[in-house]
Amino acid sequence: MNATRTRAGSWRVFERRFRPVIREDGSLIWHIDEVPRPVVGREWWTVVDCNGKLYLSAGFRFVNRIGYVRCTVPWSDTDQHRDYRYD
């Protein structure tokens, strides 16, 4: 099988590296009105829709936003330039 390569990292790598928080209802995605205020730190990622595929992008984005994922491991300056597939 010939896998398609993209610049985006895989969900499995994201999950191991940043350890997303599972919510009480079993989901990962927070909606903007559910995000605690004030938002501080680098533990938030935005789930964005790009041509029908979902990706995680570091920090808060608003264009094509589906929701947010909170992680236990914060992202760094180099992580903000890399997206991950949300499979």
N, C-alpha and C positions, 0 to 999 in steps of 0.2 A: 504494500500500500504506500502510495506517495503522498506524504503529508504536505499541506500547504504551509509555507512559512510566512509569518507576519512579524512586524516589529513589536507587536504586543506580546506580553508575557502570558503564560497560561494561568488558568484559574488555580490549578494545583500548586504552582509556585507561589502565587499570591497568598493562598490560604496558609501555606507553610511559613512563609516569610512574615506576614503581617497579622496572622491569627484573628480573623473577623469574629466579632461578638455576635452570638446567636441570641436573638431577642426572646422574651418570655413566650411569645406566640410561635416560636420556632423559625421565624423568618430572619433574614439578614437586612432587608431594606427598610430604612427609616424614611418617612416623608418629611418635608421641610417643617411642617407644623409640629412634628414629634421630636425634632432635634432640640436637646436641652440648650438653654441660653444662660449665660453667654457662651459662645463656642470658642474654646481655646484649645491649643495643641494641634498636633498633626495626625490625629488618629482617624480623621474622616476622609472618605473617598466618595466621589460622585459616580453613580451609575449613569452612563450616557448612551443614547441610542445613536448609532452611526450606520446609516443605510440598512437598518433592520438587524444589526448585530449590536450586542451590549458590551460595553467596556467600562472598566473602572479607571478613573482619573483622580490623581491626588488633589485633595482640597475640595473647595466648594465651587461648582460650576453651575451655570443656570441655563445655558443653551442645550437643548435636547436632553435635559435632565429627566431621569426616571425616578431617582431617589438617592439615598446616601447609605453607605456602609461604614460602620464604626469598627475599628480594629484595636487590639491591645498593644500592638507594636507600632509606634509612629513612623511616618515616612520621613525620609531625609531630603536634602536639597537635590540630590541626584535622582531620587525616586519621582520627583514632580515632573520629570520629563519622559516618563515611561508609563504607558497604559497597559492594562491587563484585561484579558478577555473575561467576561462574566458568563460562564457556561452554565 
